[in-house]
């Protein structure tokens, strides 16, 4: 069975310093790999202004992870931990075609 491709996009608080943001990205990349997924790439997209306020913030840094996985374990664990992290304002997981 071929692994399924996914994309995870999440928004990091803009007031996080560079060292804390790097540690956050590394922590969530490790969560994904420790649960059986393979990261194709993990990179910052950009800092963008929101259309509406999220948790008293008007902007945030978008980060994208492209990955492959054979099951949902990595996605479920990422989703669970991102929901309780104060440093991630929003996240979205989508299945990629092809």
HUGI-V954024 format. One record per pair of residues at least 24 apart in sequence whose C-alpha atoms are under 10 Angstrom apart, sorted by sequence separation. I is the first residue (numbers start at 1). J is the second residue. D is the distance in Angstrom with one decimal. If there is no record, write none. Layout:
# HUGI-V954024
I_J_D + I_J_D
This chain:
# HUGI-V954024
41_65_5.8 + 42_66_6.4 + 40_65_7.6 + 41_66_5.4 + 42_67_8.6 + 39_65_7.0 + 40_66_5.4 + 41_67_7.0 + 62_88_9.8 + 39_66_6.1 + 40_67_5.0 + 61_88_9.6 + 62_89_9.9 + 64_91_9.7 + 66_93_10.0 + 68_95_9.6 + 38_66_8.8 + 39_67_4.3 + 40_68_7.2 + 60_88_9.3 + 61_89_9.7 + 62_90_9.4 + 63_91_9.4 + 64_92_9.7 + 65_93_9.5 + 66_94_9.8 + 67_95_9.8 + 68_96_9.5 + 38_67_5.5 + 39_68_6.5 + 60_89_8.1 + 62_91_9.3 + 64_93_9.9 + 66_95_10.0 + 67_96_9.5 + 37_67_6.6 + 38_68_5.3 + 39_69_8.9 + 60_90_9.6 + 66_96_9.1 + 6_37_9.7 + 37_68_5.7 + 38_69_6.4 + 55_86_9.7 + 5_37_9.7 + 7_39_9.8 + 12_44_9.9 + 36_68_9.1 + 37_69_4.5 + 38_70_9.4 + 57_89_8.9 + 4_37_9.6 + 5_38_9.5 + 6_39_9.6 + 7_40_9.8 + 9_42_9.8 + 11_44_9.7 + 14_47_7.7 + 32_65_9.6 + 36_69_6.7 + 37_70_7.2 + 3_37_9.0 + 5_39_9.8 + 6_40_9.8 + 7_41_9.8 + 8_42_9.3 + 9_43_9.9 + 10_44_9.7 + 11_45_9.8 + 13_47_9.8 + 14_48_9.4 + 33_67_9.2 + 35_69_9.1 + 36_70_7.7 + 37_71_8.2 + 55_89_7.2 + 3_38_9.3 + 5_40_9.3 + 7_42_9.8 + 9_44_9.6 + 10_45_10.0 + 11_46_9.8 + 12_47_9.1 + 32_67_8.6 + 33_68_9.9 + 36_71_8.0 + 37_72_8.9 + 54_89_7.0 + 55_90_9.9 + 9_45_9.2 + 11_47_8.9 + 29_65_8.0 + 32_68_9.9 + 33_69_9.4 + 35_71_9.3 + 36_72_9.1 + 37_73_8.4 + 38_74_9.6 + 54_90_8.5 + 11_48_9.5 + 28_65_9.7 + 32_69_9.3 + 35_72_9.0 + 36_73_7.3 + 37_74_6.1 + 25_63_8.3 + 29_67_9.9 + 35_73_5.9 + 36_74_6.3 + 37_75_8.5 + 25_64_9.9 + 34_73_9.7 + 35_74_4.6 + 36_75_9.7 + 21_61_9.6 + 25_65_9.7 + 34_74_7.6 + 35_75_8.4 + 13_54_9.7 + 32_73_8.6 + 33_74_7.3 + 35_76_9.3 + 13_55_9.3 + 15_57_9.1 + 32_74_4.9 + 35_77_7.7 + 14_57_7.8 + 31_74_7.1 + 32_75_7.1 + 34_77_9.9 + 35_78_9.2 + 13_57_7.7 + 14_58_8.9 + 15_59_9.6 + 16_60_9.8 + 30_74_9.9 + 31_75_9.3 + 32_76_9.4 + 13_58_9.8 + 14_59_6.5 + 15_60_8.5 + 16_61_9.6 + 32_77_7.6 + 13_59_7.9 + 14_60_4.8 + 15_61_9.6 + 31_77_7.3 + 32_78_6.5 + 12_59_9.2 + 13_60_5.4 + 14_61_6.1 + 31_78_6.6 + 11_59_9.0 + 12_60_5.7 + 13_61_6.7 + 14_62_9.6 + 30_78_9.8 + 11_60_5.8 + 12_61_5.1 + 13_62_9.2 + 28_77_9.6 + 29_78_9.0 + 10_60_9.5 + 11_61_5.4 + 12_62_6.4 + 28_78_7.0 + 31_81_9.0 + 10_61_8.3 + 11_62_4.5 + 12_63_7.4 + 10_62_5.7 + 11_63_6.3 + 9_62_6.8 + 10_63_5.4 + 11_64_9.0 + 28_81_8.6 + 9_63_5.7 + 10_64_6.6 + 28_82_8.4 + 8_63_8.2 + 9_64_4.5 + 10_65_8.7 + 8_64_5.7 + 9_65_6.5 + 7_64_7.0 + 8_65_5.1 + 9_66_8.8 + 7_65_5.7 + 8_66_6.5 + 6_65_8.2 + 7_66_4.6 + 8_67_8.1 + 6_66_6.0 + 7_67_6.3 + 5_66_7.4 + 6_67_5.4 + 7_68_8.7 + 24_85_9.7 + 5_67_5.8 + 6_68_6.0 + 4_67_8.4 + 5_68_4.4 + 6_69_7.6 + 24_87_8.0 + 3_67_9.4 + 4_68_5.4 + 5_69_6.6 + 24_88_9.0 + 3_68_5.7 + 4_69_5.4 + 5_70_8.9 + 2_68_9.3 + 3_69_5.2 + 4_70_6.1 + 21_87_8.6 + 2_69_8.9 + 3_70_4.7 + 4_71_8.1 + 8_75_8.6 + 20_87_9.4 + 2_70_7.3 + 3_71_8.1 + 4_72_9.7 + 7_75_9.9 + 1_70_7.9 + 6_75_8.9 + 8_78_9.1 + 8_79_9.5 + 16_87_7.7 + 10_82_8.6 + 15_87_9.3 + 12_85_10.0 + 13_86_8.3 + 14_87_9.0 + 12_86_9.1 + 13_87_5.5 + 14_88_9.9 + 12_87_5.8 + 13_88_6.2 + 14_89_9.7 + 11_87_8.4 + 12_88_4.7 + 13_89_6.3 + 11_88_5.6 + 12_89_6.0 + 13_90_9.5 + 10_88_6.7 + 11_89_5.5 + 12_90_7.8 + 10_89_7.5 + 11_90_5.4 + 12_91_9.1 + 10_90_5.7 + 11_91_6.3 + 9_90_8.4 + 10_91_4.0 + 11_92_9.2 + 9_91_5.6 + 10_92_6.3 + 8_91_7.1 + 9_92_5.3 + 10_93_8.7 + 8_92_5.7 + 9_93_6.5 + 7_92_8.2 + 8_93_4.5 + 9_94_8.5 + 7_93_5.8 + 8_94_6.5 + 6_93_7.0 + 7_94_5.3 + 8_95_8.9 + 6_94_5.6 + 7_95_6.4 + 5_94_8.8 + 6_95_4.4 + 7_96_6.7 + 5_95_6.1 + 6_96_5.2 + 4_95_7.5 + 5_96_5.3 + 6_97_8.6 + 4_96_7.7 + 5_97_7.3 + 4_97_8.6 + 5_98_8.0 + 4_98_8.8
